[in-house]
Amino acid sequence: MYGFLLFVYILVCLALMGVILLQSGRGSSLAGVFGGSAMGTVFGGRGAVTFLSKVTTVLATLFLLLSLVLAMIVQGGRGKESLVAKERQKQVVVPAANLPAVGVEPQAAGGSPTTGDSAR
Protein backbone atom coordinates (compact mmCIF):
# COMPACT_ATOMS: atom_id res chain seq x y z
CA MET A 1 0.00 0.00 0.00
CA TYR A 2 2.77 2.42 0.96
CA GLY A 3 4.77 1.63 -2.19
CA PHE A 4 1.75 2.17 -4.44
CA LEU A 5 0.91 5.50 -2.78
CA LEU A 6 4.52 6.60 -3.06
CA PHE A 7 4.51 5.72 -6.77
CA VAL A 8 1.30 7.73 -7.30
CA TYR A 9 2.79 10.59 -5.28
CA ILE A 10 5.86 10.73 -7.53
CA LEU A 11 3.65 10.67 -10.63
CA VAL A 12 1.56 13.53 -9.24
CA CYS A 13 4.76 15.50 -8.49
CA LEU A 14 6.06 15.04 -12.03
CA ALA A 15 2.68 15.87 -13.58
CA LEU A 16 2.35 18.98 -11.41
CA MET A 17 5.78 20.21 -12.47
CA GLY A 18 4.93 19.61 -16.13
CA VAL A 19 1.57 21.36 -15.97
CA ILE A 20 3.04 24.37 -14.18
CA LEU A 21 5.79 24.66 -16.77
CA LEU A 22 3.27 24.45 -19.63
CA GLN A 23 1.26 27.42 -18.40
CA SER A 24 2.01 30.82 -19.82
CA GLY A 25 2.84 33.55 -17.37
CA ARG A 26 0.44 36.41 -16.77
CA GLY A 27 1.78 39.75 -17.86
CA SER A 28 4.75 38.22 -19.59
CA SER A 29 5.45 41.37 -21.58
CA LEU A 30 7.86 44.04 -20.42
CA ALA A 31 5.00 46.21 -19.16
CA GLY A 32 3.78 43.29 -17.06
CA VAL A 33 7.12 43.10 -15.27
CA PHE A 34 6.63 46.62 -13.92
CA GLY A 35 2.90 46.21 -13.30
CA GLY A 36 1.75 48.39 -16.21
CA SER A 37 -0.63 46.01 -17.95
CA ALA A 38 -2.03 44.19 -14.94
CA MET A 39 -2.77 47.09 -12.62
CA GLY A 40 -6.43 47.24 -13.65
CA THR A 41 -7.04 43.55 -12.97
CA VAL A 42 -5.38 43.23 -9.57
CA PHE A 43 -8.66 43.57 -7.70
CA GLY A 44 -10.87 42.86 -10.67
CA GLY A 45 -12.30 39.68 -12.12
CA ARG A 46 -10.14 36.63 -12.52
CA GLY A 47 -11.02 35.96 -16.11
CA ALA A 48 -11.55 32.64 -17.80
CA VAL A 49 -10.15 29.64 -15.96
CA THR A 50 -8.16 27.55 -18.40
CA PHE A 51 -7.95 23.78 -18.55
CA LEU A 52 -4.34 23.85 -17.33
CA SER A 53 -5.25 25.89 -14.26
CA LYS A 54 -7.99 23.38 -13.37
CA VAL A 55 -5.53 20.50 -13.78
CA THR A 56 -3.03 22.38 -11.61
CA THR A 57 -5.63 22.80 -8.87
CA VAL A 58 -6.55 19.09 -8.95
CA LEU A 59 -2.91 17.97 -8.94
CA ALA A 60 -2.01 20.36 -6.12
CA THR A 61 -4.90 19.01 -4.05
CA LEU A 62 -3.79 15.43 -4.73
CA PHE A 63 -0.22 16.39 -3.82
CA LEU A 64 -1.35 17.81 -0.47
CA LEU A 65 -3.61 14.88 0.39
CA LEU A 66 -1.02 12.26 -0.59
CA SER A 67 1.62 14.09 1.46
CA LEU A 68 -0.59 13.95 4.53
CA VAL A 69 -1.55 10.30 4.01
CA LEU A 70 2.06 9.21 3.48
CA ALA A 71 3.17 11.13 6.55
CA MET A 72 0.47 9.46 8.66
CA ILE A 73 1.45 6.01 7.35
CA VAL A 74 5.11 6.58 8.19
CA GLN A 75 4.27 8.01 11.62
CA GLY A 76 1.97 5.09 12.40
CA GLY A 77 4.85 2.62 12.00
CA ARG A 78 6.94 4.35 14.66
CA GLY A 79 6.47 4.53 18.36
CA LYS A 80 4.72 7.45 19.98
CA GLU A 81 7.86 8.40 21.88
CA SER A 82 10.27 11.00 20.59
CA LEU A 83 13.93 10.31 19.93
CA VAL A 84 14.99 12.71 22.68
CA ALA A 85 12.94 10.81 25.26
CA LYS A 86 14.45 7.52 24.10
CA GLU A 87 17.98 8.90 24.48
CA ARG A 88 17.20 10.18 27.98
CA GLN A 89 16.11 6.70 29.00
CA LYS A 90 19.39 5.23 27.71
CA GLN A 91 21.52 7.54 29.82
CA VAL A 92 22.84 6.08 33.05
CA VAL A 93 22.49 8.28 36.12
CA VAL A 94 25.81 8.58 37.97
CA PRO A 95 25.73 9.92 41.54
CA ALA A 96 27.71 13.11 42.05
CA ALA A 97 29.83 11.49 44.79
CA ASN A 98 31.44 9.16 42.26
CA LEU A 99 32.43 11.93 39.85
CA PRO A 100 35.95 13.37 40.00
CA ALA A 101 36.31 16.97 41.11
CA VAL A 102 37.36 19.19 38.24
CA GLY A 103 39.07 22.54 38.75
CA VAL A 104 39.14 22.34 42.57
CA GLU A 105 42.51 22.82 44.22
CA PRO A 106 43.25 21.38 47.64
CA GLN A 107 43.29 23.91 50.47
CA ALA A 108 46.44 24.61 52.47
CA ALA A 109 46.72 23.98 56.21
CA GLY A 110 45.80 27.61 56.92
CA GLY A 111 42.42 27.23 55.31
CA SER A 112 43.08 29.52 52.32
CA PRO A 113 43.42 28.13 48.83
CA THR A 114 46.90 28.10 47.41
CA THR A 115 47.57 29.14 43.86
CA GLY A 116 50.77 29.70 41.99
CA ASP A 117 50.12 33.47 41.65
CA SER A 118 49.55 34.15 45.38
CA ALA A 119 53.02 32.84 46.36
CA ARG A 120 54.74 35.96 45.04
C-alpha positions in Angstrom: 0.0 0.0 0.0 2.8 2.4 1.0 4.8 1.6 -2.2 1.8 2.2 -4.4 0.9 5.5 -2.8 4.5 6.6 -3.1 4.5 5.7 -6.8 1.3 7.7 -7.3 2.8 10.6 -5.3 5.9 10.7 -7.5 3.7 10.7 -10.6 1.6 13.5 -9.2 4.8 15.5 -8.5 6.1 15.0 -12.0 2.7 15.9 -13.6 2.3 19.0 -11.4 5.8 20.2 -12.5 4.9 19.6 -16.1 1.6 21.4 -16.0 3.0 24.4 -14.2 5.8 24.7 -16.8 3.3 24.4 -19.6 1.3 27.4 -18.4 2.0 30.8 -19.8 2.8 33.5 -17.4 0.4 36.4 -16.8 1.8 39.8 -17.9 4.8 38.2 -19.6 5.4 41.4 -21.6 7.9 44.0 -20.4 5.0 46.2 -19.2 3.8 43.3 -17.1 7.1 43.1 -15.3 6.6 46.6 -13.9 2.9 46.2 -13.3 1.7 48.4 -16.2 -0.6 46.0 -17.9 -2.0 44.2 -14.9 -2.8 47.1 -12.6 -6.4 47.2 -13.6 -7.0 43.6 -13.0 -5.4 43.2 -9.6 -8.7 43.6 -7.7 -10.9 42.9 -10.7 -12.3 39.7 -12.1 -10.1 36.6 -12.5 -11.0 36.0 -16.1 -11.5 32.6 -17.8 -10.1 29.6 -16.0 -8.2 27.5 -18.4 -8.0 23.8 -18.5 -4.3 23.8 -17.3 -5.2 25.9 -14.3 -8.0 23.4 -13.4 -5.5 20.5 -13.8 -3.0 22.4 -11.6 -5.6 22.8 -8.9 -6.5 19.1 -9.0 -2.9 18.0 -8.9 -2.0 20.4 -6.1 -4.9 19.0 -4.1 -3.8 15.4 -4.7 -0.2 16.4 -3.8 -1.4 17.8 -0.5 -3.6 14.9 0.4 -1.0 12.3 -0.6 1.6 14.1 1.5 -0.6 14.0 4.5 -1.5 10.3 4.0 2.1 9.2 3.5 3.2 11.1 6.6 0.5 9.5 8.7 1.5 6.0 7.4 5.1 6.6 8.2 4.3 8.0 11.6 2.0 5.1 12.4 4.9 2.6 12.0 6.9 4.3 14.7 6.5 4.5 18.4 4.7 7.4 20.0 7.9 8.4 21.9 10.3 11.0 20.6 13.9 10.3 19.9 15.0 12.7 22.7 12.9 10.8 25.3 14.4 7.5 24.1 18.0 8.9 24.5 17.2 10.2 28.0 16.1 6.7 29.0 19.4 5.2 27.7 21.5 7.5 29.8 22.8 6.1 33.0 22.5 8.3 36.1 25.8 8.6 38.0 25.7 9.9 41.5 27.7 13.1 42.1 29.8 11.5 44.8 31.4 9.2 42.3 32.4 11.9 39.8 35.9 13.4 40.0 36.3 17.0 41.1 37.4 19.2 38.2 39.1 22.5 38.7 39.1 22.3 42.6 42.5 22.8 44.2 43.2 21.4 47.6 43.3 23.9 50.5 46.4 24.6 52.5 46.7 24.0 56.2 45.8 27.6 56.9 42.4 27.2 55.3 43.1 29.5 52.3 43.4 28.1 48.8 46.9 28.1 47.4 47.6 29.1 43.9 50.8 29.7 42.0 50.1 33.5 41.7 49.6 34.2 45.4 53.0 32.8 46.4 54.7 36.0 45.0 
